[in-house]
Amino acid sequence: MFSDYENNGKMWSGKGTRQRKKTIVFSERFDDPPAVHVAMSLLDLDKGTNVRADAQAKNISTTGFDLIFRTWDDTRVARVRLSWIAMGALVDEESWDLY
């Protein structure tokens, strides 16, 4: 999702509430907004501060969602990689509503 260690970015050098957002667009449209599961697959932090991390899926729609990573206080985050999976029914071009 980001790597702030090399360029002394806000997640590494900043303090207080900090957030990164990446908009994800699904390769196929879902019939209804799917359930989205988010997990951290890489979390690289400074050993001198507490771990404060929050990963979420927000604004979930049939076409995509916002992937959010957030930290706060004095936590120094060098790198983060987030994984996600969306589960739901895809639109079937053969289906049609009768009523």
Secondary structure, DSSP 8 states (H G I E B T S, - for coil): -EE-TTTT-HHHH--S-EEEEEEEE-SS-BSS--EEEEEEEEEEE-TTS----EEEEES--SSEEEEEEEE-TT--EEEEEEEEEEES-B--TT-----
